[in-house]
Amino acid sequence: MAKPLIVEIPHEIGPVEAKRRISNGLDKAKAACAKAGINVEHMTWTDDRLNFAMSAMGQKVDGEVDVLPETVRIEVRLPMLLALFAERMKKIIGKEGNQLLIKKG
């Protein structure tokens, strides 16, 4: 198992609103995964932590999203084969996460 990919996204909307926005974005994320051939095995909230597992082309990925007062921390455990794409994935996760959590005026 490769080193986990960790993305931290700061926010100013509070943990309740951050969790609400993430929850509201899950259907869109699942649809995007399905379109890309990624099977979402589960996404489950326990308090302020979203645990998830996915698979594609025989590769399994799991991790969690922790909603904290001023940050959302995403940790993804990638198999070695997918770890080659970690930096690209980190940029995409950061960009999409920022768009989801940006304060709307």
C-alpha atoms as a printed R data frame, in Angstrom:
    type eleno elety resid chain resno       x      y       z
1   ATOM     1    CA   MET     A     1   0.000  0.000   0.000
2   ATOM     2    CA   ALA     A     2   1.335  3.405  -0.957
3   ATOM     3    CA   LYS     A     3   1.500  6.439   1.280
4   ATOM     4    CA   PRO     A     4  -1.991  7.941   1.687
5   ATOM     5    CA   LEU     A     5  -2.982 10.939  -0.386
6   ATOM     6    CA   ILE     A     6  -4.075 13.721   1.981
7   ATOM     7    CA   VAL     A     7  -5.827 16.927   0.963
8   ATOM     8    CA   GLU     A     8  -6.820 19.612   3.453
9   ATOM     9    CA   ILE     A     9  -9.294 22.239   2.316
10  ATOM    10    CA   PRO     A    10  -9.779 25.268   4.563
11  ATOM    11    CA   HIS     A    11 -13.238 26.787   4.863
12  ATOM    12    CA   GLU     A    12 -15.035 29.564   6.726
13  ATOM    13    CA   ILE     A    13 -18.552 28.119   6.707
14  ATOM    14    CA   GLY     A    14 -18.484 26.028   9.881
15  ATOM    15    CA   PRO     A    15 -18.637 22.252  10.187
16  ATOM    16    CA   VAL     A    16 -22.440 21.934   9.953
17  ATOM    17    CA   GLU     A    17 -22.631 23.819   6.648
18  ATOM    18    CA   ALA     A    18 -19.510 22.064   5.298
19  ATOM    19    CA   LYS     A    19 -21.038 18.651   6.052
20  ATOM    20    CA   ARG     A    20 -24.345 19.720   4.476
21  ATOM    21    CA   ARG     A    21 -22.616 20.838   1.280
22  ATOM    22    CA   ILE     A    22 -20.573 17.649   1.079
23  ATOM    23    CA   SER     A    23 -23.690 15.536   1.666
24  ATOM    24    CA   ASN     A    24 -25.544 17.441  -1.055
25  ATOM    25    CA   GLY     A    25 -22.652 16.852  -3.470
26  ATOM    26    CA   LEU     A    26 -22.480 13.068  -2.958
27  ATOM    27    CA   ASP     A    27 -25.035 12.177  -5.637
28  ATOM    28    CA   LYS     A    28 -23.125 14.251  -8.191
29  ATOM    29    CA   ALA     A    29 -19.865 12.585  -7.114
30  ATOM    30    CA   LYS     A    30 -21.381  9.089  -7.380
31  ATOM    31    CA   ALA     A    31 -22.735  9.883 -10.854
32  ATOM    32    CA   ALA     A    32 -19.330 11.192 -11.982
33  ATOM    33    CA   CYS     A    33 -17.656  8.053 -10.622
34  ATOM    34    CA   ALA     A    34 -20.127  5.767 -12.386
35  ATOM    35    CA   LYS     A    35 -19.590  7.647 -15.653
36  ATOM    36    CA   ALA     A    36 -15.828  7.117 -15.248
37  ATOM    37    CA   GLY     A    37 -16.275  3.378 -14.611
38  ATOM    38    CA   ILE     A    38 -15.695  3.610 -10.860
39  ATOM    39    CA   ASN     A    39 -17.922  1.496  -8.623
40  ATOM    40    CA   VAL     A    40 -18.762  3.248  -5.339
41  ATOM    41    CA   GLU     A    41 -18.979  0.405  -2.838
42  ATOM    42    CA   HIS     A    42 -20.058  2.557   0.088
43  ATOM    43    CA   MET     A    43 -20.211  6.096   1.464
44  ATOM    44    CA   THR     A    44 -21.244  6.207   5.105
45  ATOM    45    CA   TRP     A    45 -21.361  9.088   7.582
46  ATOM    46    CA   THR     A    46 -20.387  8.490  11.218
47  ATOM    47    CA   ASP     A    47 -20.722 11.808  13.032
48  ATOM    48    CA   ASP     A    48 -18.485 14.224  11.069
49  ATOM    49    CA   ARG     A    49 -16.574 11.516   9.164
50  ATOM    50    CA   LEU     A    50 -17.519 10.149   5.760
51  ATOM    51    CA   ASN     A    51 -15.983  6.724   5.120
52  ATOM    52    CA   PHE     A    52 -15.873  5.553   1.522
53  ATOM    53    CA   ALA     A    53 -14.666  2.681  -0.631
54  ATOM    54    CA   MET     A    54 -14.508  2.455  -4.423
55  ATOM    55    CA   SER     A    55 -13.130  0.103  -7.039
56  ATOM    56    CA   ALA     A    56 -12.225  0.215 -10.708
57  ATOM    57    CA   MET     A    57 -10.306 -2.138 -12.982
58  ATOM    58    CA   GLY     A    58  -9.555 -4.479 -10.077
59  ATOM    59    CA   GLN     A    59  -8.106 -1.695  -7.923
60  ATOM    60    CA   LYS     A    60  -9.675 -0.802  -4.568
61  ATOM    61    CA   VAL     A    61  -9.490  2.625  -2.962
62  ATOM    62    CA   ASP     A    62 -10.775  3.644   0.437
63  ATOM    63    CA   GLY     A    63 -10.526  6.577   2.766
64  ATOM    64    CA   GLU     A    64 -12.355  9.157   4.772
65  ATOM    65    CA   VAL     A    65 -13.439 12.767   4.764
66  ATOM    66    CA   ASP     A    66 -13.240 14.496   8.147
67  ATOM    67    CA   VAL     A    67 -15.251 17.683   8.569
68  ATOM    68    CA   LEU     A    68 -13.460 19.910  11.068
69  ATOM    69    CA   PRO     A    69 -14.406 23.423  12.254
70  ATOM    70    CA   GLU     A    70 -12.132 25.223   9.746
71  ATOM    71    CA   THR     A    71 -10.892 22.444   7.476
72  ATOM    72    CA   VAL     A    72 -12.098 19.428   5.560
73  ATOM    73    CA   ARG     A    73  -9.431 16.716   5.585
74  ATOM    74    CA   ILE     A    74  -9.583 14.039   2.897
75  ATOM    75    CA   GLU     A    75  -7.434 10.935   3.150
76  ATOM    76    CA   VAL     A    76  -7.377  8.408   0.321
77  ATOM    77    CA   ARG     A    77  -5.451  5.146   0.507
78  ATOM    78    CA   LEU     A    78  -4.342  4.248  -3.007
79  ATOM    79    CA   PRO     A    79  -2.843  0.988  -4.251
80  ATOM    80    CA   MET     A    80   0.640  1.348  -5.767
81  ATOM    81    CA   LEU     A    81  -0.677  1.361  -9.338
82  ATOM    82    CA   LEU     A    82  -2.958  4.336  -8.691
83  ATOM    83    CA   ALA     A    83  -0.399  6.130  -6.529
84  ATOM    84    CA   LEU     A    84   1.280  7.125  -9.785
85  ATOM    85    CA   PHE     A    85  -1.631  9.526 -10.327
86  ATOM    86    CA   ALA     A    86  -1.674 10.905  -6.765
87  ATOM    87    CA   GLU     A    87  -0.548 14.446  -7.599
88  ATOM    88    CA   ARG     A    88  -3.108 14.803 -10.373
89  ATOM    89    CA   MET     A    89  -5.824 13.436  -8.102
90  ATOM    90    CA   LYS     A    90  -4.764 15.813  -5.319
91  ATOM    91    CA   LYS     A    91  -5.220 18.815  -7.627
92  ATOM    92    CA   ILE     A    92  -8.657 17.643  -8.774
93  ATOM    93    CA   ILE     A    93  -9.832 16.914  -5.221
94  ATOM    94    CA   GLY     A    94  -8.579 20.312  -4.041
95  ATOM    95    CA   LYS     A    95 -10.236 22.188  -6.893
96  ATOM    96    CA   GLU     A    96 -13.594 20.403  -6.594
97  ATOM    97    CA   GLY     A    97 -13.525 20.661  -2.803
98  ATOM    98    CA   ASN     A    98 -12.838 24.379  -2.882
99  ATOM    99    CA   GLN     A    99 -15.728 24.945  -5.276
100 ATOM   100    CA   LEU     A   100 -18.037 22.981  -3.000
101 ATOM   101    CA   LEU     A   101 -16.968 24.750   0.199
102 ATOM   102    CA   ILE     A   102 -16.456 28.312  -1.025
103 ATOM   103    CA   LYS     A   103 -18.617 30.764   0.851
104 ATOM   104    CA   LYS     A   104 -21.553 31.879  -1.244
105 ATOM   105    CA   GLY     A   105 -22.481 35.471  -0.609
